[in-house]
């Protein structure tokens, strides 16, 4: 029963996904993140374990609901046979249609969720009907932690939570909590590795901000000062300063 339903919903999903991509211009590829030619870019998608995890929760909840609906339907047939037979198509639709819709929604969410990590920032995309993309600079990241529940541990997935500094007023603990923004990378199979790579890039970005970036900022200034016009201007300033000292 389950494989047949999986094949049917998979066939319906492929057609629906193709229609969404065409009609609503849903991106079929991961989001782009500006990066240099030598910059490493990592693209991550939800783990296959996330699909099993979400489907498991859905089938458990659906089983309970379906049992109650079928029991109510049989009771109606037992006590009011004509009414129970009359609503048979509606009862079957209520029992079967959510299975198909939930399968499609789960896979739509899987295909539309992407995490793109460059050497300077990360971009997170999620959503089904409304796609939301969030870009987080490593300069603003304050903390990276891994969250995993017992059921998620069984399916081998975790959530990586990225906490960033944001705006906010007031004082005290409440203001500190309000000033923290969060980015979520859910359904990650190698959560520890992802966290370590993010923290490594945070350290590299901050180290570059103290050294390499300053050198890069000075380069165009030095080139400008070395130009003939700049040298002439400096000579005129030096002569004016010397005359001023003589007058004093």
N, C-alpha and C positions, 0 to 999 in steps of 0.2 A: 504493500500500500504506500509506504513512504517513498521508495524509489520512483514509483509511477508519478506520485504527486510532485516530487523533485524535478523529474524530467518535464512535466507539463508546465510547472511554474518557471523553470529555466528557459523553456522555449518562449513563453509569454514575455519573460523579462528581456530577452535579447531583442525582441521586436519593440518593446516599449523603450528600452534604452536607446536604440537606434533612432526612434521617433523623437525622443527628447533632445538628443544631440542635434538633430536636423532642424526641428521646429523651434525649440527654445534656446538653441545655440549653447547647450551645455558643453563645457570644455571636456573633450575626451582625453586630454593629456594633462600632465601635472602643471601647476602654475610656474611661470618664469620668475626668476629672481636675478636682478642685475648683478653681474660678476665680471671680473677680469678674465683675460684669456688663460692665465696660469692658475686661476682660482679653482679650488675643488668644490664641486656641488654634489650634494647627496640628496637623493629623492627616495622618500619612504612612503609606503602605503600601509593601510591597516593589515595586520597579520591575518592569515587564514584561520588561525585560532580564534580571532575575534568573531569571525562568521559562525564558527561552531558555538562559541560562548553565547552570542546573541540569539541564535536559533534555539539553543537549549532552553534559555529562559522563556523564549516565545512559545515553544511547544509545550512546556510545562504549564504556562498560564493558559494557553489555548485548550489544552486537554481538560483542565478544570472547568473552563467555561463551556466547552462542547458537551461535557458530561451533564452539566446542569441544564443546558438547552435541550439535549436529547431526552433527558428525564422529564422535563416539562412538556415536551412534545408528545411523548408516550402517554403521559398522564392525561393530556388533552384528548388524545385518540381514545383512551380507555373510557373516559367519562363523557366526552362529546365526540363520538366517532366522525360525524359528518363535518364538524369544524376542523378536527385534526387532519382529515384527508384534504380538506379544502386549502389549508395553509401549508400543505406539504412542500410545494415549490419554494415558498418563502422561507420555511424552516431549513431546507437544504441550502438555500443561498446564504442564509445567516451563518450556517455552519461551515460552508466551503469557501465562500468569497474571502473572508478575513485571512485564511491560509495563504491564498494567492497574493493578496495585497501586501501582507506582511513580508512574504518572501521577496517580492519586488522591491519594497521599501528598504529592506535590509541590504540587498545587493546594490541598490542605487546609492545608499550611504557609503557602502564599501568602495564603489568605483569613483565617487566624487570626493573622497577624503584623501588629501595628500599632505605630506610634510616635506618641505624643501629646505635644506640647510646648506648655506654657503660659508665662506670663511669670515664673513662680516655680519650676517643676519640670517634669520629663518623666516619662512612664510608658511602659514598654516591655512589650509582650505578645508572647509567642512560644510555640511548642509545638503538638503535634497531639493526642495523647491526653491529656497533662497540660498544661494552660495555665499559664504562669508570667508573672506581672506584677511588674515591678520599677519602683519609683518613686525617682527621683533628684532631689534638691534642687540647684538651681544653687549654693547656698552651699557644697556639699561637692565641687564639681567642681574638680579640680586641673589637668587637661589634656584637650584634645580633639585627636585626630589622625585622619588619613585613611589607610587602607591599601588598596592596589589591586595585584593581580597582573596578569601579562600577559594571561591569559585573561579576567579581569574587565574589563581595559581594552578588550579587543576588543568586549565586549558593553555597554560604556558604564556600568558600575556600579562602586561602591566600597563599602567598609565604614567607617563612622564609629565610632571607639572613644572612649568617654568614660571617663576615669579619675577616680575619686573617692577621697577620703580615708576610710579605714575604721579599724577597731580592729586591734590587733596588739601583741604584746609583743616584748621582746628589743631588740637594738641591731644596728647595722651595716646593710649593704646588703640582707641577707636579710630583716631585719625591715621595712625600708622597702618592699620588694617585696610582702611579705605584708600590709602595711597598705593597699595600693592595691586598690580594687575597680573592676571594669570593667563598663560597659554597652555593648552592641553594637547598632548600627543597621546591619544588613547589607543588601546589595542596594539601595543608594541611588543614584539617577541623578544628583542634584545634590549630591554629597557636600561639595564646597567651600562651596556656599551654606548647607547645613545646618550645617556646622561654624561658619561665620561667624555665623549666627544664634544658635547656642547660646552662642558666646563673647560675643556682644553682650548676650545676656540675663544671662550670668554677671556681666559688668561692671555692668549696670544693677542687678542684684540686690544686688551688693556695695556699689554706690554708694548705693542706697536704704537699705541696712543702716546706713550711716554717717550719713545725714542724715535722710531722710524718715521712717524707722522710729522714730528717736529723737523726732522731732516728734510723731509719732502716739502714742508712748508717754507723752509729756508732756501731751497734750491732756486725757485723763481726770483726771490728777492736778490740773491747773490748775482744772478744773471742780469738783473735789471741794473744793479749798482755797477756792474762791469761795463755797461754800455757807455759810449763816448759822451752822450748827453748827460748821463748821471755823473760822470767824472768831472765834466765842466761845471756842473751845478755845485758839486762839492768844493771845487776850487774857489768858486765865487763866494761860497759861504765862509770858507776859511779866511779869505782875504777880508771880508766884511768883519769877521770876528777879530782879526788882528788889528784893524783900524779902530775898532771899538775899544780894545784894550789900551791902545796908545792914547786915545782921548781921555780915558779914565786915569 
